[in-house]
Amino acid sequence: MTPLGEQIAARIDAAGPITVADYMAECLFHPSLGVYAAGNPLGSEGHFTTAPEISQIFGEMIGACLAQAWLDRGAPERFCLVELGPGRGTLMADILRVGARVPGFLNGAEIILIEASPHLRALQRDRLADHRITWHGQATGLPALPAFFVANEFFDALPIHQFQFTKGQWHERLIGLRDGALCFGLSAGPIAAPATGDIRPVEGMIVETCPGAIGHIAAIDQHIGTHGGAALIIDYGDWQSQGDTFQALSQHQRTDPLAAPGTADLTAHVDFEALARAVTRAKYTRLTPQGVFLERLGITQRAQALADRLTGTARAAHISAHRRLTHPDEMGTLFKVMGLYANDTPCPPGLMP
Ligand code: SAH
């Protein structure tokens, strides 16, 4: 077992089984042994790669979209530009490069990164060394200004609870020990129905909830409702959470999430309907496939312009990156985009009310 696995096993031995959410939080954010605590979880050498790490054209489209949302708000002189879960800082670097071409945008922006990992904060500081940045732990208590938010593959990293319906009752799915190895089980006593949307329980059904996601979206909703602005939430998932979506990636391969704690990235699909239910003060857009969203923003024209300047393997790599971001067989359909926007401003470009 990994060193973190041994610590988790000792904890279960002493105090009993833990929730999937506790397990996820330990594996991702244990201060010395968690995936985000050390090493480099992202990019080609890490466990998983993300849209901004695949090509700069992704961040350029997001930057153009946010800058247009800012113009649609009347180009407020001062505003917050907020990214949740900025990873290596690549997306924000691409947004700022595009933003520099829009008069007034960079000068007026207070750039705020919401990041829990001290290790990733240090990478972001290096990557964005030319800009004045502040870091926050939450999307609450931000400066009282209009704010434009982006979150790419942030919500999928937030700890989930799982519940299973067996013999007419709900139980929480827990992680315990069998013969010294981590294993899934169910809470002994039945529990109240989990806080999901309308579902008709059937035998064996698994549902997931993500309280952290609700907290973050409520904070964004509150901010946009009070001060104006918009948000782009980009992640894999669908309108409703579908069964057991808890998964682990290690060196770009799917693995058993319990096999080697601290060495694999753990995620779950995002339940966008649950996010939408928490939006009460702002408006939310239709859930849109990433490929459609990027096409509407003009990614193909931008990709062609760049391709014209490239030759050989660089050109081939660029064309395949464009395909990866947009094609329905790659990230184009699996990943979705939902926007939030203030009642008195138009829907962000690329999305529909
Ligand atoms: N958006 C980046 C990175 C995605 S990885 C990209 O697209 O490449 C998830 C990011 O969210 C990491 O930066 C991770 O440290 C951060 N994160 C996860 N849970 C968090 C939390 N509860 N609070 C703040 N940051 C968190």
Boltz pocket constraint, residues with backbone or C-beta under 6 A from the ligand:
constraints:
  - pocket:
      binder: B
      contacts: [[A, 36], [A, 42], [A, 50], [A, 51], [A, 52], [A, 53], [A, 84], [A, 85], [A, 86], [A, 87], [A, 88], [A, 91], [A, 114], [A, 115], [A, 116], [A, 117], [A, 120], [A, 136], [A, 137], [A, 151], [A, 152], [A, 153], [A, 154], [A, 157], [A, 158], [A, 212]]
      max_distance: 6.0
